[in-house]
Amino acid sequence: MTTIDKLYAYYLQKPIISTDTRSITPGCIFFALKGENFNANTFAQQAIELGAAFAVVDEEEYADAKCLFVENVLNALQELARHHRNQLNIPVIGLTGSNGKTTSKELINAVLASRYKTFATKGNLNNHIGVPLSILSITNDIEIAVIEMGANHQKEIELLCSIAQPTHGIITNVGMAHLDGFGGFEGVKKGKAELYAYLKDTNGYTFINNDNEHLLEMSRTAALTKIIYYGTGRGNTIKGALKTSDPFIAVDWTNHDVESSVLTQLTGSYNFENILAAICIGDFFDLSAAEINAGLGNYQPKNNRSQLTKTDRNTVICDFYNANPSSMSAALDNISVLTAQKKIAILGDMFELGPESVAQHQIIAKQAINSGLSEIIFIGKSFFEFKDQFSAQFFENPSEAADYLNKNKIKDSLILLKGSRGMKLEILLQYL
């Protein structure tokens, strides 16, 4: 049986981890993870042949000199990450929330990188596998790390905190997301508050939006003491005001005695609080207003999160990386106040809502219909249930919508394209 100390010694020789034989780097360590429909133990030898220095397996028949046997590969990966985290003497900012996690993570990283050598979670590597991989990607020259932590059930944030061991933390917000796994909205709050509980137990710092009653309630329940507040009112370390968001967000902000303004490349007024959080964290880590504003102003959104894209015929708000009732409602609120001669919403189904799915899709459909838009297109089986209730275009899947858009060209319009990732709404961009 290979111990974590021995595994860590191998890791230090070439600290690169792989869990996919399609992305083997010469000299890396391949972890043969298992899933419902796969067993990577069977690919361990292939990983070695492709250049991995070692493979980690948990079925003894696959073990040999280069295939290191452990009791459980996933547990070994997580324990190795914990061990590596214990060697790092740097601030680690743990970040979670129902909406805005990835955008906030990117903004915080952009701000801190104005002065520090930073690491931030790549893409959406924010689960029980992604967080260990992120921690194991932190090199000795990193000065601050920002680790995104996602969850769809209770106790998951608790587990991720035990691996990432954040010294600082922030919950962006709590909303109607992953209701099925969390067991309703109160379950969401309980699950996200596991970050607050960890920070309380470890005497860490917490950044809290003072305008969010849910977060304030959760912080009181957790009995947090080391809190840095940001918000729109007095008494906050960082006080901000939304100057404009049509289409890009401009923010006025102060840190008690210094007044400043920044124009970002982000669209969507709902991103105001994410920007304010990044300002607060930058200020906490002693960045100047000029450094903070440079980080925010230079950040360009990507990965189809509040990303403003100009096509040959239209302007599209690409926000289809993910969706839940809270983010969908905010996106509709945003497009309704933007200036455009013709505004259209193309909305796809929202996933993982459990028993709340029918009611939440109906609420969003009603909001869309009442938003004063020129046209609304609903896509997906959940929205399709209301085809006889609302006056709009309904399609059961993106392919049917693509056929419609190909025959009915949209021109000179501002279009909101939003839905859950599994809807694959990106295939519609070519028709817009």
Residue pairs with C-beta under 8 A, 6 or more apart in sequence:
1 69
1 70
1 71
2 56
2 68
2 69
2 70
2 76
4 76
4 79
4 80
4 83
5 83
6 68
7 29
7 56
7 68
7 70
7 76
7 80
8 80
8 83
8 84
10 29
10 53
10 54
10 68
11 17
11 29
11 80
11 84
11 136
13 27
13 53
14 27
14 28
14 29
14 53
15 136
15 139
16 25
16 27
16 28
16 29
17 28
17 29
17 31
17 77
17 133
17 136
17 137
18 24
18 25
18 28
18 29
18 30
18 31
18 47
18 52
19 30
19 31
19 33
19 40
19 77
19 129
19 133
21 30
21 40
21 43
21 46
21 47
21 50
24 30
24 47
24 50
24 51
24 52
25 51
26 51
26 52
27 51
27 52
27 53
28 51
28 52
28 53
29 52
29 53
29 54
29 55
29 56
30 40
30 43
30 44
30 47
30 48
30 52
30 54
30 55
30 56
31 40
31 55
31 56
31 73
31 76
31 77
32 39
32 40
32 41
32 43
32 44
32 47
32 55
32 56
32 57
32 58
32 62
32 73
33 40
33 73
33 74
33 77
33 129
34 40
34 41
34 58
34 73
34 74
39 59
40 73
41 57
41 58
41 59
41 62
41 73
42 62
44 55
44 57
44 62
44 67
45 55
45 62
45 67
47 55
48 54
48 55
48 66
48 67
53 66
54 66
54 67
54 68
55 62
55 66
55 67
55 68
56 67
56 68
56 70
56 73
56 76
56 77
57 63
57 67
57 68
57 69
57 70
57 73
58 69
58 70
58 71
58 72
58 73
58 76
60 69
63 69
70 76
74 128
74 129
77 129
77 132
77 133
78 128
78 132
78 159
78 163
80 132
80 136
81 131
81 132
81 133
81 135
81 136
81 163
82 135
82 162
82 163
82 165
84 135
84 136
84 138
85 92
85 135
85 163
85 164
85 165
86 165
88 138
88 142
88 145
90 138
90 142
90 143
90 144
90 145
91 144
91 145
91 167
91 168
91 285
92 144
92 145
92 146
92 147
92 164
92 165
92 166
92 167
92 168
93 108
93 144
93 145
93 146
93 147
93 166
93 167
93 168
93 169
93 170
93 281
94 147
94 149
94 160
94 161
94 164
94 166
94 168
94 169
94 170
94 195
94 198
94 199
95 101
95 104
95 105
95 108
95 146
95 147
95 148
95 149
95 169
95 170
95 171
95 172
96 148
96 149
96 150
96 151
96 157
96 169
96 170
96 171
96 172
96 192
96 195
97 104
97 170
97 171
97 172
97 173
97 174
97 192
98 172
98 173
98 174
98 175
98 176
98 177
98 178
98 188
98 192
98 324
98 326
98 327
99 172
99 173
99 175
99 177
99 270
99 324
99 326
99 327
99 330
100 172
100 173
100 270
100 271
100 273
100 274
101 126
101 148
101 150
101 172
102 124
102 148
102 303
102 305
102 321
103 266
103 271
103 274
103 301
103 305
103 306
104 170
104 172
104 274
104 277
104 278
105 120
105 121
105 146
105 148
106 120
106 299
106 301
107 274
107 275
107 277
107 278
107 295
107 296
107 299
108 120
108 146
108 277
108 278
108 281
108 282
109 118
109 120
109 146
110 278
110 295
110 296
110 298
110 299
111 278
111 279
111 281
111 282
111 287
111 291
111 292
111 295
111 296
112 118
112 144
112 146
112 281
112 282
112 285
112 287
112 295
113 295
114 282
114 287
114 291
114 292
114 294
114 295
115 285
115 287
115 291
116 143
116 144
116 285
117 141
117 142
117 143
117 144
118 142
118 143
118 144
118 145
118 146
119 134
119 137
119 138
119 139
119 142
119 144
119 145
119 146
120 145
120 146
120 147
120 148
121 130
121 131
121 134
121 146
121 147
121 148
122 134
122 137
123 303
124 130
124 148
124 150
125 131
125 133
125 134
125 148
126 134
126 147
126 148
126 149
126 150
126 160
127 150
127 151
127 156
127 160
128 156
128 159
128 160
130 150
131 147
131 149
131 160
131 163
131 164
132 163
134 147
134 148
134 164
135 145
135 147
135 163
135 164
138 145
144 285
147 164
147 166
149 157
149 160
149 161
149 164
149 195
150 156
151 157
151 160
151 178
151 191
151 192
152 178
152 180
152 181
152 182
152 352
153 178
153 181
153 182
153 191
154 182
154 183
154 187
154 190
154 191
154 194
155 191
155 194
156 191
156 194
157 191
157 192
157 194
157 195
157 198
158 194
158 197
158 198
161 194
161 195
161 198
162 198
165 202
166 195
166 198
166 199
166 204
167 202
167 204
167 205
168 199
168 204
168 205
168 206
168 207
168 281
168 284
169 195
169 196
169 198
169 199
169 204
169 205
169 206
169 207
170 206
170 207
170 208
170 277
170 281
171 192
171 193
171 195
171 196
171 208
171 215
171 218
172 209
172 273
172 274
172 277
173 209
173 212
173 214
173 215
173 273
173 326
174 185
174 188
174 189
174 192
174 214
174 215
174 218
175 188
175 324
175 325
175 326
175 327
176 185
176 188
176 324
176 325
176 326
176 353
176 356
176 360
177 188
177 324
177 325
177 326
177 327
177 352
178 188
178 324
178 352
179 185
179 187
179 188
179 352
179 353
179 354
179 355
179 356
179 360
180 352
180 353
180 354
180 355
180 356
181 352
181 354
182 188
182 190
182 191
184 356
189 214
189 218
192 218
193 218
193 221
193 222
196 206
196 218
196 219
196 221
196 222
196 224
197 222
198 204
199 205
199 206
199 222
199 224
199 226
200 222
200 223
200 224
200 225
203 226
204 226
205 226
205 227
205 228
205 284
206 219
206 224
206 226
206 227
206 228
207 227
207 228
207 229
207 230
207 277
207 280
207 281
207 284
208 215
208 216
208 219
208 224
208 227
208 228
208 229
208 230
209 215
209 229
209 230
209 231
209 273
209 276
209 277
210 216
210 229
210 230
210 231
210 233
210 235
210 236
211 231
211 232
211 233
211 273
212 273
219 227
228 237
228 280
228 284
229 235
229 236
229 237
229 238
230 236
230 237
230 238
230 239
230 240
230 276
230 277
230 279
230 280
231 238
231 239
231 240
231 276
232 239
232 240
232 241
233 239
237 255
237 256
237 280
237 283
237 284
238 253
238 254
238 255
238 276
238 279
238 280
238 283
239 253
239 254
239 255
240 251
240 252
240 253
240 254
240 272
240 275
240 276
240 279
241 251
241 252
241 253
242 249
242 250
242 251
242 269
242 272
243 250
243 251
243 252
243 261
244 250
245 267
245 268
245 269
245 272
245 334
245 337
245 338
246 337
246 338
246 339
247 267
247 308
247 315
247 338
248 263
248 264
248 265
248 266
248 267
248 308
249 263
249 264
249 266
249 267
249 268
249 269
249 271
249 272
249 275
250 261
250 262
250 263
250 264
251 261
251 262
251 264
251 272
251 275
251 276
251 279
252 259
252 260
252 261
253 259
253 260
253 261
253 262
253 276
253 279
254 260
255 283
255 289
258 289
260 289
260 292
260 293
261 293
262 275
262 292
262 293
262 296
262 297
263 297
264 271
264 275
264 296
264 297
264 299
265 297
265 299
265 300
265 301
266 275
266 299
266 301
266 306
267 301
267 306
267 307
267 308
267 317
267 334
268 306
268 317
268 319
268 330
268 331
268 334
269 330
269 333
269 334
269 337
270 327
270 330
270 331
270 333
270 334
271 306
275 296
278 292
278 295
278 296
279 292
279 296
282 291
282 292
282 295
283 292
287 295
301 307
301 308
303 321
304 318
304 319
304 320
304 321
304 426
305 318
305 319
305 321
306 317
306 319
307 317
307 318
307 319
308 315
308 316
308 317
308 318
309 315
309 316
309 317
309 318
309 429
310 316
311 429
311 432
313 409
313 410
313 411
313 412
313 413
313 432
314 410
314 411
314 412
314 413
314 414
314 415
314 432
315 340
315 413
315 414
315 415
316 414
316 415
316 416
316 417
316 429
316 432
317 331
317 334
317 335
317 414
317 415
317 416
317 417
317 418
318 417
318 429
319 327
319 331
319 416
319 417
319 418
320 348
320 417
320 418
320 419
320 421
320 423
320 425
320 426
321 421
322 420
322 421
323 348
323 350
323 418
323 419
323 420
324 350
324 352
324 353
324 420
325 350
325 353
325 360
325 363
325 364
327 418
328 347
328 350
328 364
328 418
329 363
329 364
329 367
331 416
331 418
332 345
332 364
332 367
332 368
332 371
332 416
334 416
335 343
335 345
335 371
335 373
335 414
335 416
336 343
336 371
336 372
336 373
338 414
340 413
340 414
341 412
341 413
342 374
342 412
342 413
342 414
343 372
343 373
343 374
343 413
343 414
343 415
343 416
344 373
344 374
344 375
344 376
344 377
344 410
344 413
344 414
344 415
344 416
345 368
345 371
345 373
345 375
345 376
345 377
345 415
345 416
345 418
346 376
346 377
346 379
346 401
346 415
346 416
346 417
346 418
346 425
346 428
347 364
347 368
347 376
347 377
347 378
347 379
347 383
347 416
347 418
347 419
348 379
348 380
348 383
348 398
348 418
348 419
348 420
348 423
348 425
349 361
349 379
349 380
349 381
349 382
349 383
349 419
349 420
349 423
350 357
350 360
350 361
350 364
350 382
350 419
350 420
351 420
351 422
352 420
353 360
353 361
357 382
358 382
358 385
361 382
361 383
361 385
361 386
362 386
362 389
365 378
365 383
365 386
365 389
365 390
365 392
366 390
368 376
368 378
368 392
369 376
369 390
369 391
369 392
374 413
375 392
375 393
375 410
376 390
376 392
376 393
377 392
377 393
377 394
377 395
377 401
377 404
378 384
378 386
378 387
378 390
378 392
378 393
378 394
378 395
379 394
379 395
379 396
379 397
379 398
379 400
379 401
379 419
379 423
379 425
380 396
380 397
380 419
380 423
381 396
381 397
383 394
384 394
384 395
384 396
386 394
387 394
393 401
393 404
395 401
395 404
398 423
398 424
398 425
398 427
398 428
399 427
401 428
402 427
402 428
402 431
405 428
405 431
405 432
406 431
409 431
410 431
410 432
415 432
417 425
417 428
417 429
417 432
418 425
419 425
